[in-house]
Amino acid sequence: MKYLLVFIIVFTLTSFSQQRFIVSPANETIPIKSGESSIEVAKGAGILSASNYSRGYNPQLIPPELEFPTYHKMVVGMWFTAPATGTLDSIFWMGGECGAIESLVYVRTHNSLVGPDWGPGVPPYPPACQPWGYFINTNDKDNGIAAFEWDASDYPPVWISTINEYQNGQVVPKTRPPFSWEIWGEGSGYGIVQRRGVNKLGIMITGIPCSLYVGDKFFVSLRTNHSNAHGNDLGKPTTFPASVTNAPYPSRAWVFYEHPGESYGYTDPFGLQMPCGGVDPAPKGWIAMGGPNCEDEAMVFNWWYKMSVSTDVPPTVIQYDKLGHTFSTSLRTVTAEITDSNPSNPGDAGVASAYLVYSIDNNSEDSIAMIKTTGDVWTADLPGAAEGSEILYHISAIDINGNRTSDYYNKYKVLALANANTLYLL
């Protein structure tokens, strides 16, 4: 089973005279030795906690597989959906190598337009790895483009769609920006020093809260403060740990490229160079990232966030089976661990029902009631499908107060073995 949703790690990361520390909730300061993981130290010190409501892609449960490199004028981003009404308290992210000037990254949050209902991987749009677009900025001396509406030179800002409008014999509509108005970030982003390991940014550091309502989609982005380097002399990158294998579909990770045509490979733990999200050389502007094969893959950065909620929250799918491609046409079992909490009234919580929702070859959805077995474990069987079929599925859980959570879609194919010489990578 693959872990998709996580609880927060309650600690802060600070530094003193180049020495890194973890500060526990009891204000105990624990030094981090050179080369030691912040996660490991926190785990060993017993200061992991499930008492705060958090969602995202923590490396403890979704181990990073690669370090994605960024250079001059690049931006990385990822969208989330607020599970409840409240305020965004903190944003956490894993940092790798940092080649940015003064190690600075600029964080900002926008209202997201992309999500589980619109964007790459949601018909009529094809999966990730499709060039998406950019804003026009005549003040930009490199390529005359901008990642954000704030930086566009014209008013109203001019968005250029770069999607291939004719794919597989079908017309693909023009794109719009991945996000709209800024909801936090001081216009050009809040600057913070990035360290290797866990980084934390408290939203109230600016004195301006970031309010969210249940179901709100929001887009977190980090822009690196790199020097004006080009071509083969890009200098030291700033890297962000990420995962492909455990990433939910559709893809959440986005990257903005200032310079098209340059090859920014990222390296997996085995030292293999892979193109950026299946597109190499890089396009110009925003693109949703996938894995090396891209069509059936997504990507997430190891980022997560913490909220203070004022309402009941929907159930959390802690983990579930993420099925891979198969040659079998028989039914397949999906098991999930589902929990529920109610921060506003802890005694009034519990999972009432869960459903395995699926569709075959993008036809209408159907659902199967899941059966609770032991503890928080629920199970159901997906029906068999013919060779060549593509199955999309997700888990929808409802608590005793009627709050519903819908986990993100995952998909697999039923492969057809055409002949004895056909090879498949599963």
N, C-alpha and C positions, 0 to 999 in steps of 0.2 A: 504494500500500500504506500501511497505517496502523500506526504504532508503538504497541505496547501495553506492552511490558516494557522496562525500562531498567536500565543500570548506574549506579552511584553517581557523583556528583560529589564528589571528595575535597577538601573544603575546609570551613572553619568561618567563620561570620559573627560578627564582633564589632564593638565600637564604642569610640571613645575621643574624648572631648570633642566629641560629636556627629558625628565623622567615621567613616564606615563603611570597613571593610577586608575583604579576603579574605586568610586565612592559608593558605598552601600547605602541603603535606606536608613541604617542606623548611624550613618556618618562615619563608618569605619573606612579608612583609606588603605587600599591594598595595592602595592606596587606591581607593575607588569614588567617582567624581565624582558630583555632583548630577545626578539623572535618569538615571544610567547603570545598566544591568542587571547584577546580580551574575553571572548566567549568562554574559553576553557577556564580562565581565572575565575570568572563570575560563577561558572558551574561548580568548580571545585570549592569555592567559598560558600556555596549554599545560598546565594542571594538571587537565584532565579525565582520569579514569582508569577502566579497566574491571577493576581488580584486586580489587575488593571485591564481595561478593555482595549485590545489592540488587534490590528490586522496587517497583513503584508507578507513579506517573504524573508523571514529571519534565517540566517545561515545555519542555525542550530537544527532546523527542521528541513530546510531546503539547501543542502550544501552547494556552494558555488563550484562550477565546473570550469570556469574560464575567467580571465580578467580582461574586460573590454577597454581598449585604449582610446583616449580622447586627446586632441591636439588643438591647434589654433582655431578659435571661434566655434568650436563644437559645443553642442548642448545635448545632454541626455535627459530623458524624462520618462515618466510612467504614470498611468492613470489608475485610480482606485474608485470604489463606490462606498459612500458612508453607510454603515450598517444601522445607524441610529442618529437621533438629533442630539447635538451637543457642540462642543468646541474641540478643535484640533489642538492638542497639547504639545506634542513633540513629534519630530520627524527623525528617524534613525536610518542610517545607511552604512554599508560596509565600504571602506576605502582601501585601495591597494597602493600602488606606486603613485607618487605625486610629483609631477614635473611642472606644475603651475607656478607662476610667479608668486612668491610669498606663500605658496601652498593654498591659495585662496580659491574657493568655489562660491558661486552666487546662487542662492536658493530662492525660488519663488513658487507660488501655487496659483493655478488658474482654474476657472470653471471648465471642466472637460466636456468636449463634444463627442469624442470617441469613447467607446465603452462596449458592453456586451450587446448593445442594440444598434450600433452604427460604427462603421470604420472597417479597416482591413480585416478580412476573414468573416465579415457579416455580409451576406449577399445583398445587393449585386456586386459588392466589392470582392476582389480575389484576396487570398491570404496575405500575410505579411511579405515584406521584401518588395513592395511596389512603391516607387517614388511617389510622394504625396503632394508636395508643394512648398511654397515659401512666400514671404512678403517682399515687396519691392522696397529697396532702400537706396536711393541715388547718392546718399552720403557715404555709403560703404565703398571703400576704395578697392576692395578685392573683386567681388563679383556682383555688387549692387543688390544684395539680398539681405534679408533679416529673418530671424527665427520668431520674433514676437511683434505683435501689432504695435506695441509701444515704440519699437525701433524703426518702424516704417516711416518713409519720408513724406508720403502723401496722406491727405485726409479727405475722405475716409481711406483707410489703409487698403492697398491693392494686393490681393492674394492671387498668386499664379498657381493653378492646378497643373501638376506634372504627371498625373496618372495616364497610363496608356488606355485610351478610351475605346479601343477595339481589341478584345482578348477572347480567344477561343470562339470566335464567331459571334460574340455578344458585345453590345454597347455598354460601356462602363461609364456612369455619370461622373462629371467633374467633381473634384474634391472641394471641401472647405477646410479651414484651419482645424487642427486637432483640439483646439481650446478657444475660449472666448475671453471674457474679462478676467483680470487678475483679482484674486481674493486675498492674497497675502504676498508681500515681497518688496515693498517700497519702490515699486516702479521698475527698477533695474535689477532687483534681486538683493537679498541680504547676504553680505560677504561673511564667510566663516572659514577658518583654517581647517583643512581636511587632513586627518591623520590616517595611518594604516590601521585597520581594524574598525571597531565600532565608532561611528560619529553620531552625535546627538545635537539637534537644534531645538531649543525650547521656543515655541511660537511667541510666548508673551515677552520675549526679550526685547521686542520693539514696543511693547505696551499696547499693541493693537491685536485684539482677539481674532480668531478665524472661526466663524460659526458655520456649522454644517447641519443640514436637515437630512433625515433618513432618505436614502436613495440618491442623494447628490453625488454626481460624478466630479472628481477633482483631479487635476493633473499637476504633479510635482516635477519640477525640473531643476537641474544643476548645470550651471555654465562654468566652465573652467577658465581661469585667468592666465591663458598661455600667451607667450610672445608671438610676434608676427613672423612665424617660420613657415616655409613652403617647400614643396618638392621633396628631395631626398634628405633635407636637413631639418627634419621636424622636431628634433630634440627629444627630451625625455617625456614620455606620455604621462597623463594622469589616468589611472585605471580604476574600473569599477567591477568588483566581482559580480558574476551573473550565472544564471542557470538556464539550460535548455531542456534537459530531460524531464524536470519536474514542473516546467512552466505550463500554466493553464492556457486554454485556447478560448477566444482569440488572443493574440499577442498583446502584451501590455507595454513592452519596452519600446521607446522611440529615441531616435538620434537625429540631430540636425547637423548636416555637413555644409560648411562654407565652400569647400573646394571640391568640385567634381573631378573624377578621373584619377584620384590618388588612391592607392591601395593601402587601406588600414586593416591589416590582418589582426585577428585576436588569437591568442594561443591557449589551447586547452592544457590541463595538467600533464598531458603526455608530450607536450611540446609540438603538437601538430598545428600548423597554421591553417586557419579557417577564414573564408571571406566574411566580411561584415554582414551578418544576417542573410547570407546567400547571395549578396550583391557585391561584386568586385569587378571593376573598381567602383568606388562609392559614387552615388548620385549627388545631385545638388539639392539642398533643402531637407525637409523632414522625411523620414521613412520609418515605418514600424519594423522592428527587428525580429528575425526568426533564427532558426538554427541553420546548420550548414546546408541542409536540403530544403529548408524553408517552407515548401508547400504544406507539409503536414506538421510543422513545428512552430513553436512560439519561444519567447525569451522573456525572462524577468531579471531585473537587477535585484540584488539583495538589499531591499529597502523595506521599511515597515513604519508604522505610526501608532501613536497612542491618543485616545480620545477621552474626554470627560463627557459622559452621556447623561442626559436628563430624561430619557425615555427608556422604555423596555427595548431590548435588543432581540433580533431574530436568533434562531439557533445557529450554532457554529459547526460546520463540517470540519472536524479536526483532521481527519484523514480518510482517504478512500482509495479504492483500487483504480489506478489509471491504466487501462488496458492498451496493449500494443497491437500492431497488425497481426493477423492470424491467417492460417490456411483453413481453419475449421469453420464449418457452416453451422455448428451446433450452438446451443445457448451458452451464455457466459455469465458467471456469477460476479456481482459487484458487492463488496462489503464496505461499510462506512462506519466511522465512529462519529457520533453526533451528540453535542451537548447544548445546554441552554442556560442562560443566566439572565437575571433581571436586576441591574444595578440599582434601580430606584426602589425595588421591593424584592429583596433576595429570596424571600419565602415563596414568592409567586412565580415560579419558573418550572419548566419541564418541556420536553419534546412530546408533542401529541401524535404526530404522524410524519412519515417521510415517504417520498416518492422518487422512483428512478424514471426520469423523463428522457425520452430518446426520439430520434427521427432517423429514417433510413433514406439515403440519397436525397436529402433536403426536402423530403415530403413532410406532411403535417406531423406534428408531435403527438406522441402517445405516452402514457405513463403507467407504471406498475407500482402498486403499493409495496413498500418495503416492510419486512417483518423484523421486529425487535427480538434479538436472541438473548445475549447476556450483557449486563451492564449497559453501556452506551452504544453497543454494536447493533447495526441494522444491516439487512441483506435482502437482495432481490436478484432475479435472473433476467438478463437481456435475452430476447428471443434470437434464434439463429437467423442468419441472413445469407443470401446467395453469393456466390463468387462474384467479385467485382463491386460489391456493395460498399458504401461508406456510411458508418454509423456515428452519429453525434449523440452524446448523452451528458446529463448532469443530474445532480441530486437536489431536490427541493424539500426542505423540512419546515414544518409548522409547529410553533410552540402552543402552549395551552391558552395563550391570549390572542392567538390568531396571527402572530408575526411570522412572516415567511422569509426564508432565505433561499436563494437559488445559486448554487455553486456554478462556477464557470464551465462552459462546455469543454469536453474533451472528445476526441474522435479517433477512430481506427478504421482500417480497411480489411475486408475479407479478400485476400489475395487469391488469384487464380494461377495455378502452376501450369503455364502454357506448354512447356515441354521439359524434358529431362535436363536440358542445358541452361534453363533459366535460373538466374541467381537473384535472391532478394536479401536485402539487409533489414532485419527486423529490429 
